Amino acid sequence: MGARIVAISGKSGCGNSTVTRLVAELLGFKVINYTFRNLAQDRGLSLERILELARVDDSWDRELDALQVRLAREGDCVIGSRLAMWLLPDALLRVYLWASPEVRAARIHTREGGSLDEVIAFTRRRDEEDHTRYRRIYGIDNDDWSAADLTLNTERFRPEDEAAVIAEAFAKKTVPRH
């Protein structure tokens, strides 16, 4: 049997990183949550600069996504990324986390500071740019969650409760059926 993978996707500020970590802890799996933010840090660039480069050069997305898929296939893991559930269609459980743009922007503002109005504008612009890139590069519509086995509204539950629901769904999905 290959790697057991839980793929969790969602837009920035939806709680993806937190929930991915919590689910991995519950299942005893490795966490994979390497993002443009990590890539920027590794390259000594700002997130804004990486996003600027990705607008005109698809190799940034392709490099990041290929790395995530390769890491996910190495062993049992919970992978959290914008496109995990689409890039890993054979994951045992594919989850989409949702929150409104306003709630996501407020969370990002709390985490990173700055002007709330600027964070809201940045988040909306990033959503639009991400959507356009994913369609162009992969033909993926990240507003179509129909590929998800489970969709959670992260405005209504605590991350710990979301993680418990995901872990339970994974357990039920992997129990042999007679």
N, CA, C and O of each residue as an XYZ file, in Angstrom:
712
protein
N       0.845     -1.175      0.000
C       0.000      0.000      0.000
C       0.890      1.238      0.000
O       1.919      1.272      0.675
N       0.487      2.252     -0.761
C       1.243      3.497     -0.840
C       0.997      4.373      0.373
O       0.379      3.964      1.356
N       1.492      5.571      0.269
C       1.330      6.540      1.348
C      -0.145      6.835      1.585
O      -0.928      6.975      0.645
N      -0.503      6.927      2.852
C      -1.857      7.358      3.214
C      -1.821      8.875      3.337
O      -1.118      9.434      4.180
N      -2.598      9.527      2.474
C      -2.539     10.982      2.369
C      -3.894     11.596      2.671
O      -4.919     11.165      2.142
N      -3.886     12.612      3.531
C      -5.034     13.481      3.746
C      -4.650     14.811      3.109
O      -3.676     15.441      3.521
N      -5.408     15.236      2.111
C      -5.124     16.476      1.394
C      -6.135     17.532      1.807
O      -7.340     17.358      1.623
N      -5.636     18.631      2.367
C      -6.501     19.700      2.864
C      -6.201     20.968      2.077
O      -5.055     21.414      2.017
N      -7.233     21.543      1.476
C      -7.086     22.759      0.682
C      -7.987     23.861      1.211
O      -8.954     23.613      1.932
N      -7.649     25.064      0.839
C      -8.437     26.235      1.194
C      -7.633     27.478      0.872
O      -6.417     27.417      0.692
N      -8.308     28.583      0.802
C      -7.655     29.850      0.475
C      -6.967     30.423      1.710
O      -7.203     29.970      2.830
N      -6.112     31.428      1.495
C      -5.358     32.011      2.606
C      -6.299     32.512      3.698
O      -7.323     33.139      3.425
N      -5.921     32.216      4.948
C      -6.711     32.663      6.088
C      -7.857     31.750      6.469
O      -8.627     32.072      7.374
N      -7.986     30.610      5.795
C      -9.104     29.702      6.098
C      -8.795     28.786      7.289
O      -9.687     28.111      7.802
N      -7.537     28.764      7.723
C      -7.145     27.892      8.824
C      -6.418     26.649      8.370
O      -6.204     25.727      9.157
N      -6.038     26.615      7.117
C      -5.412     25.443      6.523
C      -4.169     24.977      7.280
O      -4.055     23.792      7.596
N      -3.252     25.868      7.571
C      -2.009     25.470      8.250
C      -2.281     24.902      9.639
O      -1.723     23.873     10.021
N      -3.134     25.577     10.380
C      -3.451     25.132     11.741
C      -4.143     23.776     11.724
O      -3.757     22.870     12.461
N      -5.155     23.637     10.893
C      -5.925     22.391     10.848
C      -5.063     21.242     10.327
O      -5.153     20.120     10.825
N      -4.235     21.519      9.333
C      -3.328     20.486      8.816
C      -2.437     19.951      9.932
O      -2.289     18.738     10.087
N      -1.847     20.851     10.704
C      -0.975     20.451     11.811
C      -1.745     19.632     12.845
O      -1.253     18.607     13.317
N      -2.947     20.080     13.196
C      -3.742     19.374     14.211
C      -4.167     17.981     13.739
O      -4.130     17.028     14.517
N      -4.565     17.857     12.484
C      -4.960     16.549     11.953
C      -3.753     15.616     11.947
O      -3.868     14.448     12.318
N      -2.608     16.124     11.530
C      -1.394     15.293     11.514
C      -1.060     14.802     12.919
O      -0.665     13.650     13.097
N      -1.217     15.668     13.912
C      -0.966     15.252     15.301
C      -1.931     14.149     15.710
O      -1.517     13.168     16.328
N      -3.201     14.290     15.378
C      -4.199     13.273     15.744
C      -3.923     11.930     15.079
O      -4.116     10.877     15.688
N      -3.468     11.970     13.821
C      -3.236     10.725     13.081
C      -1.819     10.180     13.252
O      -1.544      9.037     12.888
N      -0.926     10.989     13.801
C       0.466     10.572     13.907
C       1.174     10.580     12.565
O       2.102      9.802     12.342
N       0.739     11.456     11.671
C       1.306     11.555     10.324
C       2.233     12.764     10.232
O       2.182     13.673     11.060
N       3.070     12.750      9.215
C       3.936     13.885      8.907
C       3.089     15.039      8.353
O       2.080     14.814      7.685
N       3.512     16.270      8.638
C       2.856     17.473      8.116
C       3.615     17.970      6.896
O       4.840     18.085      6.919
N       2.884     18.261      5.838
C       3.474     18.928      4.677
C       2.647     20.188      4.450
O       1.465     20.126      4.112
N       3.298     21.331      4.644
C       2.603     22.610      4.483
C       3.620     23.633      4.008
O       3.867     24.639      4.673
N       4.203     23.364      2.853
C       5.214     24.235      2.268
C       4.514     25.156      1.279
O       3.909     24.696      0.310
N       4.598     26.446      1.526
C       3.824     27.428      0.755
C       4.744     28.452      0.089
O       5.963     28.416      0.254
N       4.127     29.367     -0.671
C       4.893     30.477     -1.246
C       5.589     31.277     -0.140
O       6.685     31.800     -0.342
N       4.951     31.366      1.019
C       5.570     32.079      2.144
C       6.884     31.390      2.543
O       7.885     32.062      2.789
N       6.880     30.050      2.607
C       8.104     29.298      2.927
C       9.147     29.450      1.818
O      10.332     29.649      2.087
N       8.689     29.352      0.572
C       9.593     29.490     -0.568
C      10.249     30.870     -0.563
O      11.446     30.998     -0.822
N       9.455     31.900     -0.267
C       9.994     33.263     -0.198
C      11.075     33.350      0.872
O      12.150     33.904      0.642
N      10.781     32.804      2.027
C      11.745     32.833      3.127
C      13.025     32.088      2.743
O      14.127     32.576      2.992
N      12.881     30.911      2.138
C      14.041     30.122      1.736
C      14.900     30.840      0.692
O      16.118     30.670      0.653
N      14.253     31.636     -0.145
C      14.974     32.351     -1.206
C      15.400     33.759     -0.798
O      16.036     34.468     -1.578
N      15.047     34.168      0.434
C      15.403     35.502      0.894
C      14.597     36.602      0.222
O      15.079     37.723      0.056
N      13.368     36.277     -0.165
C      12.491     37.233     -0.826
C      11.246     37.465      0.024
O      10.951     36.682      0.926
N      10.529     38.525     -0.260
C       9.261     38.763      0.427
C       8.166     37.943     -0.253
O       8.299     37.562     -1.416
N       7.095     37.677      0.473
C       5.951     36.990     -0.123
C       5.435     37.787     -1.309
O       5.117     37.217     -2.352
N       5.350     39.098     -1.155
C       4.854     39.952     -2.234
C       5.699     39.786     -3.494
O       5.166     39.763     -4.603
N       7.028     39.669     -3.322
C       7.921     39.509     -4.478
C       7.706     38.155     -5.151
O       7.669     38.074     -6.379
N       7.564     37.100     -4.365
C       7.299     35.774     -4.942
C       5.988     35.801     -5.729
O       5.917     35.275     -6.840
N       4.953     36.411     -5.155
C       3.662     36.479     -5.849
C       3.780     37.287     -7.139
O       3.161     36.954     -8.149
N       4.573     38.341     -7.094
C       4.816     39.161     -8.279
C       5.489     38.322     -9.372
O       5.092     38.380    -10.536
N       6.494     37.556     -8.998
C       7.193     36.693     -9.950
C       6.266     35.605    -10.493
O       6.307     35.286    -11.681
N       5.433     35.040     -9.624
C       4.517     33.961    -10.036
C       3.464     34.460    -11.021
O       2.947     33.678    -11.819
N       3.142     35.747    -10.973
C       2.162     36.301    -11.918
C       2.616     36.157    -13.366
O       1.797     35.996    -14.271
N       3.925     36.215    -13.576
C       4.450     36.224    -14.943
C       5.271     34.982    -15.295
O       5.684     34.812    -16.442
N       5.504     34.117    -14.305
C       6.349     32.941    -14.531
C       5.741     31.737    -13.804
O       5.848     31.614    -12.584
N       5.112     30.866    -14.567
C       4.424     29.696    -13.999
C       5.369     28.711    -13.322
O       4.911     27.832    -12.592
N       6.668     28.835    -13.545
C       7.603     27.877    -12.953
C       7.585     27.948    -11.424
O       7.894     26.954    -10.766
N       7.233     29.093    -10.847
C       7.156     29.198     -9.384
C       6.070     28.269     -8.840
O       6.301     27.530     -7.883
N       4.900     28.310     -9.445
C       3.809     27.415     -9.022
C       4.180     25.970     -9.277
O       4.010     25.116     -8.406
N       4.682     25.696    -10.458
C       5.015     24.315    -10.816
C       6.071     23.732     -9.871
O       5.965     22.577     -9.460
N       7.090     24.531     -9.526
C       8.133     24.075     -8.603
C       7.542     23.775     -7.223
O       7.789     22.713     -6.650
N       6.775     24.706     -6.707
C       6.175     24.541     -5.381
C       5.247     23.323     -5.345
O       5.328     22.502     -4.432
N       4.379     23.214     -6.331
C       3.397     22.129     -6.343
C       4.050     20.767     -6.553
O       3.641     19.786     -5.932
N       5.055     20.695     -7.419
C       5.761     19.422     -7.639
C       6.470     18.977     -6.364
O       6.477     17.791     -6.034
N       7.066     19.930     -5.649
C       7.735     19.599     -4.393
C       6.733     19.044     -3.382
O       7.006     18.040     -2.724
N       5.592     19.685     -3.261
C       4.584     19.223     -2.312
C       4.092     17.818     -2.652
O       3.972     16.971     -1.767
N       3.811     17.572     -3.912
C       3.331     16.249     -4.329
C       4.400     15.196     -4.052
O       4.089     14.118     -3.546
N       5.660     15.500     -4.379
C       6.748     14.552     -4.132
C       6.865     14.238     -2.647
O       6.996     13.076     -2.264
N       6.819     15.277     -1.806
C       6.907     15.071     -0.360
C       5.725     14.241      0.152
O       5.899     13.377      1.012
N       4.542     14.499     -0.369
C       3.344     13.773      0.076
C       3.443     12.287     -0.252
O       2.957     11.451      0.510
N       4.054     11.959     -1.356
C       4.136     10.559     -1.779
C       5.193      9.767     -1.020
O       5.279      8.548     -1.170
N       6.002     10.448     -0.202
C       7.073      9.768      0.533
C       6.581      8.957      1.717
O       7.287      8.058      2.174
N       5.396      9.245      2.227
C       4.900      8.499      3.381
C       3.612      9.101      3.903
O       3.161     10.142      3.426
N       3.028      8.445      4.877
C       1.762      8.896      5.448
C       1.882     10.360      5.873
O       2.809     10.736      6.592
N       0.933     11.177      5.420
C       1.040     12.603      5.710
C      -0.313     13.296      5.627
O      -1.283     12.770      5.082
N      -0.332     14.479      6.180
C      -1.421     15.419      5.985
C      -0.789     16.602      5.274
O       0.110     17.253      5.806
N      -1.262     16.872      4.077
C      -0.719     17.972      3.290
C      -1.746     19.087      3.216
O      -2.907     18.862      2.872
N      -1.306     20.279      3.541
C      -2.152     21.449      3.456
C      -1.604     22.397      2.423
O      -0.492     22.906      2.569
N      -2.375     22.640      1.375
C      -1.969     23.610      0.356
C      -3.201     24.049     -0.422
O      -4.246     23.400     -0.383
N      -3.059     25.142     -1.116
C      -4.184     25.673     -1.907
C      -4.750     24.599     -2.846
O      -5.964     24.519     -3.035
N      -3.875     23.776     -3.432
C      -4.303     22.834     -4.474
C      -4.151     21.364     -4.110
O      -4.298     20.504     -4.978
N      -3.861     21.055     -2.857
C      -3.574     19.669     -2.465
C      -4.652     18.697     -2.926
O      -4.331     17.638     -3.467
N      -5.919     19.033     -2.725
C      -6.972     18.064     -3.044
C      -7.128     17.842     -4.547
O      -7.677     16.822     -4.964
N      -6.662     18.767     -5.352
C      -6.718     18.604     -6.805
C      -5.448     17.940     -7.328
O      -5.512     17.131     -8.253
N      -4.298     18.272     -6.748
C      -3.033     17.722     -7.219
C      -2.800     16.290     -6.742
O      -1.973     15.569     -7.300
N      -3.535     15.883     -5.704
C      -3.423     14.520     -5.178
C      -4.798     13.851     -5.205
O      -5.384     13.588     -4.155
N      -5.314     13.576     -6.409
C      -6.653     13.010     -6.517
C      -6.784     11.626     -5.886
O      -7.894     11.168     -5.614
N      -5.642     10.956     -5.650
C      -5.668      9.628     -5.030
C      -5.528      9.691     -3.505
O      -5.424      8.652     -2.852
N      -5.523     10.898     -2.937
C      -5.471     11.012     -1.474
C      -6.664     10.259     -0.890
O      -7.755     10.263     -1.461
N      -6.446      9.623      0.235
C      -7.532      8.857      0.853
C      -8.672      9.754      1.326
O      -9.828      9.331      1.362
N      -8.345     10.990      1.687
C      -9.377     11.948      2.095
C      -8.983     13.319      1.559
O      -7.872     13.796      1.791
N      -9.912     13.943      0.839
C      -9.686     15.279      0.302
C     -10.667     16.231      0.983
O     -11.879     16.014      0.961
N     -10.127     17.283      1.583
C     -10.906     18.204      2.412
C     -10.753     19.622      1.882
O      -9.664     20.039      1.487
N     -11.874     20.364      1.879
C     -11.819     21.780      1.528
C     -12.296     22.587      2.724
O     -13.381     22.351      3.256
N     -11.468     23.546      3.142
C     -11.816     24.448      4.231
C     -12.261     25.770      3.632
O     -11.610     26.312      2.739
N     -13.377     26.282      4.133
C     -13.950     27.503      3.575
C     -14.169     28.538      4.671
O     -14.528     28.201      5.799
N     -13.951     29.793      4.325
C     -14.335     30.934      5.148
C     -14.518     32.112      4.193
O     -13.900     32.154      3.129
N     -15.357     33.056      4.570
C     -15.622     34.214      3.720
C     -14.356     35.063      3.567
O     -13.467     35.005      4.416
N     -14.271     35.842      2.500
C     -13.108     36.718      2.324
C     -12.897     37.673      3.504
O     -11.759     37.962      3.870
N     -13.967     38.151      4.085
C     -13.859     39.087      5.208
C     -13.258     38.412      6.440
O     -12.384     38.979      7.097
N     -13.718     37.225      6.747
C     -13.186     36.490      7.902
C     -11.736     36.104      7.653
O     -10.904     36.219      8.553
N     -11.427     35.656      6.462
C     -10.049     35.277      6.153
C      -9.117     36.489      6.276
O      -8.026     36.385      6.835
N      -9.554     37.624      5.755
C      -8.726     38.838      5.840
C      -8.531     39.258      7.298
O      -7.440     39.679      7.684
N      -9.576     39.146      8.099
C      -9.455     39.507      9.524
C      -8.459     38.586     10.222
O      -7.687     39.044     11.065
N      -8.463     37.306      9.888
C      -7.503     36.365     10.482
C      -6.077     36.703     10.060
O      -5.160     36.687     10.882
N      -5.896     37.005      8.786
C      -4.568     37.367      8.284
C      -4.091     38.641      8.970
O      -2.923     38.755      9.342
N      -5.001     39.595      9.135
C      -4.668     40.854      9.810
C      -4.227     40.591     11.244
O      -3.246     41.171     11.709
N      -4.936     39.732     11.937
C      -4.578     39.391     13.321
C      -3.191     38.739     13.363
O      -2.397     39.024     14.259
N      -2.907     37.873     12.404
C      -1.642     37.138     12.358
C      -0.472     38.030     11.944
O       0.624     37.920     12.492
N      -0.714     38.919     10.966
C       0.396     39.645     10.354
C       0.398     41.142     10.609
O       1.398     41.814     10.354
N      -0.723     41.676     11.114
C      -0.783     43.113     11.380
C      -1.004     43.924     10.123
O      -1.424     43.398      9.092
N      -0.714     45.224     10.221
C      -0.917     46.130      9.096
C      -2.306     46.729      9.120
O      -3.049     46.569     10.088
N      -2.646     47.411      8.063
C      -3.952     48.032      7.920
C      -4.975     46.979      7.483
O      -4.744     46.249      6.519
N      -6.098     46.904      8.191
C      -7.123     45.923      7.833
C      -7.611     46.145      6.406
O      -7.802     45.183      5.662
N      -7.814     47.399      6.017
C      -8.273     47.683      4.652
C      -7.275     47.183      3.608
O      -7.660     46.647      2.568
N      -5.987     47.368      3.903
C      -4.962     46.880      2.970
C      -4.927     45.356      2.915
O      -4.730     44.778      1.846
N      -5.116     44.709      4.052
C      -5.130     43.244      4.087
C      -6.342     42.714      3.320
O      -6.232     41.731      2.588
N      -7.486     43.358      3.484
C      -8.688     42.948      2.743
C      -8.442     43.077      1.241
O      -8.749     42.159      0.482
N      -7.890     44.209      0.812
C      -7.617     44.427     -0.612
C      -6.598     43.410     -1.130
O      -6.772     42.853     -2.213
N      -5.529     43.166     -0.353
C      -4.498     42.209     -0.747
C      -5.090     40.800     -0.871
O      -4.793     40.078     -1.822
N      -5.927     40.417      0.096
C      -6.523     39.079      0.097
C      -7.430     38.893     -1.117
O      -7.369     37.855     -1.776
N      -8.260     39.868     -1.417
C      -9.132     39.778     -2.600
C      -8.315     39.682     -3.883
O      -8.612     38.871     -4.760
N      -7.278     40.522     -3.984
C      -6.426     40.506     -5.175
C      -5.715     39.150     -5.291
O      -5.628     38.586     -6.382
N      -5.215     38.637     -4.181
C      -4.519     37.355     -4.215
C      -5.471     36.226     -4.618
O      -5.094     35.352     -5.398
N      -6.689     36.238     -4.098
C      -7.678     35.228     -4.485
C      -7.894     35.240     -6.000
O      -7.906     34.190     -6.642
N      -8.062     36.429     -6.556
C      -8.298     36.557     -8.005
C      -7.087     36.079     -8.808
O      -7.228     35.359     -9.796
N      -5.894     36.491     -8.367
C      -4.683     36.089     -9.082
C      -4.438     34.590     -8.977
O      -4.081     33.947     -9.965
N      -4.627     34.033     -7.793
C      -4.474     32.588     -7.620
C      -5.434     31.840     -8.542
O      -5.037     30.908     -9.243
N      -6.688     32.252     -8.534
C      -7.715     31.590     -9.352
C      -7.312     31.610    -10.834
O      -7.399     30.595    -11.525
N      -6.878     32.764    -11.302
C      -6.469     32.902    -12.704
C      -5.279     32.007    -13.014
O      -5.271     31.324    -14.039
N      -4.264     31.999    -12.136
C      -3.084     31.157    -12.358
C      -3.433     29.681    -12.358
O      -2.980     28.945    -13.234
N      -4.225     29.232    -11.397
C      -4.553     27.808    -11.310
C      -5.320     27.337    -12.543
O      -5.120     26.220    -13.020
N      -6.202     28.199    -13.056
C      -6.939     27.856    -14.278
C      -5.978     27.757    -15.454
O      -6.049     26.820    -16.249
N      -5.083     28.728    -15.555
C      -4.154     28.779    -16.684
C      -3.152     27.627    -16.634
O      -2.918     26.969    -17.648
N      -2.567     27.379    -15.482
C      -1.496     26.390    -15.375
C      -2.033     24.964    -15.386
O      -1.508     24.105    -16.094
N      -3.083     24.710    -14.600
C      -3.549     23.331    -14.392
C      -4.973     23.057    -14.874
O      -5.406     21.905    -14.912
N      -5.698     24.107    -15.240
C      -7.106     23.914    -15.579
C      -7.961     23.659    -14.343
O      -9.047     23.087    -14.442
N      -7.468     24.085    -13.170
C      -8.175     23.859    -11.901
C      -8.981     25.102    -11.541
O      -8.476     26.224    -11.560
N     -10.251     24.866    -11.211
C     -11.121     25.925    -10.695
C     -11.181     25.748     -9.184
O     -11.910     24.889     -8.688
N     -10.420     26.553     -8.451
C     -10.364     26.362     -6.999
C     -11.603     26.903     -6.285
O     -11.655     26.920     -5.056
N     -12.586     27.338     -7.045
C     -13.892     27.689     -6.472
C     -14.887     26.537     -6.629
O     -16.025     26.630     -6.169
N     -14.460     25.459     -7.274
C     -15.286     24.262     -7.438
C     -14.783     23.196     -6.474
O     -13.756     22.563     -6.719
N     -15.502     23.003     -5.390
C     -15.082     22.082     -4.329
C     -15.668     20.688     -4.504
O     -15.587     19.873     -3.585
N     -16.246     20.400     -5.640
C     -16.944     19.122     -5.822
C     -16.015     17.915     -5.698
O     -16.494     16.803     -5.473
N     -14.714     18.099     -5.836
C     -13.765     16.985     -5.689
C     -13.522     16.638     -4.222
O     -12.925     15.603     -3.928
N     -13.971     17.477     -3.306
C     -13.731     17.247     -1.880
C     -14.628     16.133     -1.345
O     -15.801     16.029     -1.706
N     -14.052     15.304     -0.478
C     -14.847     14.321      0.257
C     -15.578     14.992      1.406
O     -16.637     14.540      1.841
N     -14.991     16.085      1.889
C     -15.510     16.777      3.062
C     -15.221     18.264      2.905
O     -14.102     18.647      2.563
N     -16.219     19.102      3.153
C     -16.054     20.555      3.136
C     -16.482     21.089      4.489
O     -17.544     20.734      5.000
N     -15.637     21.957      5.073
C     -15.941     22.518      6.384
C     -15.936     24.039      6.323
O     -15.034     24.644      5.745
N     -16.952     24.651      6.924
C     -17.013     26.091      7.081
C     -16.229     26.437      8.342
O     -16.697     26.180      9.451
N     -15.056     27.011      8.184
C     -14.178     27.251      9.330
C     -14.580     28.482     10.137
O     -13.932     28.812     11.130
N     -15.630     29.150      9.721
C     -16.146     30.264     10.523
C     -16.968     29.754     11.704
O     -17.183     30.483     12.672
N     -17.418     28.534     11.630
C     -18.383     28.015     12.610
C     -17.807     27.077     13.650
O     -18.469     26.765     14.639
N     -16.575     26.620     13.437
C     -15.999     25.632     14.339
C     -14.593     26.042     14.747
O     -13.925     26.795     14.037
N     -14.155     25.548     15.881
C     -12.782     25.763     16.319
C     -11.866     24.821     15.531
O     -12.294     23.739     15.129
N     -10.616     25.221     15.308
C      -9.693     24.349     14.567
C      -9.585     22.943     15.161
O      -9.491     21.967     14.417
N      -9.597     22.829     16.485
C      -9.507     21.514     17.125
C     -10.708     20.639     16.761
O     -10.566     19.431     16.567
N     -11.887     21.253     16.671
C     -13.086     20.497     16.305
C     -13.056     20.099     14.831
O     -13.469     18.997     14.471
N     -12.566     21.002     13.982
C     -12.430     20.682     12.559
C     -11.467     19.510     12.377
O     -11.732     18.589     11.606
N     -10.343     19.559     13.101
C      -9.353     18.483     13.010
C      -9.949     17.152     13.460
O      -9.687     16.116     12.850
N     -10.743     17.178     14.515
C     -11.368     15.942     15.008
C     -12.330     15.368     13.972
O     -12.373     14.154     13.772
N     -13.099     16.229     13.314
C     -14.037     15.777     12.271
C     -13.258     15.150     11.111
O     -13.644     14.102     10.594
N     -12.175     15.789     10.711
C     -11.367     15.273      9.597
C     -10.726     13.940      9.976
O     -10.745     13.000      9.181
N     -10.164     13.849     11.170
C      -9.543     12.596     11.612
C     -10.568     11.468     11.678
O     -10.273     10.332     11.308
N     -11.773     11.787     12.151
C     -12.832     10.771     12.213
C     -13.253     10.337     10.813
O     -13.460      9.150     10.564
N     -13.377     11.293      9.906
C     -13.739     10.956      8.524
C     -12.663     10.082      7.893
O     -12.976      9.142      7.163
N     -11.405     10.383      8.168
C     -10.307      9.568      7.644
C     -10.395      8.156      8.198
O     -10.261      7.187      7.451
N     -10.617      8.033      9.481
C     -10.710      6.718     10.122
C     -11.851      5.899      9.509
O     -11.689      4.711      9.231
N     -12.993      6.537      9.304
C     -14.139      5.820      8.723
C     -13.889      5.439      7.272
O     -14.361      4.402      6.804
N     -13.157      6.269      6.573
C     -12.901      5.998      5.165
C     -11.887      4.873      4.985
O     -11.892      4.187      3.963
N     -11.016      4.683      5.979
C      -9.962      3.682      5.830
C     -10.287      2.359      6.509
O      -9.499      1.416      6.432
N     -11.436      2.276      7.172
C     -11.843      1.013      7.785
C     -12.260      0.044      6.682
O     -13.066      0.390      5.819
N     -11.711     -1.167      6.712
C     -12.078     -2.138      5.670
C     -13.581     -2.430      5.704
O     -14.164     -2.581      6.778
N     -14.186     -2.507      4.555
C     -15.631     -2.818      4.459
C     -15.805     -4.287      4.131
O     -15.083     -4.843      3.304
N     -16.766     -4.904      4.786
C     -16.991     -6.345      4.582
C     -18.210     -6.554      3.716
O     -18.572     -7.694      3.426
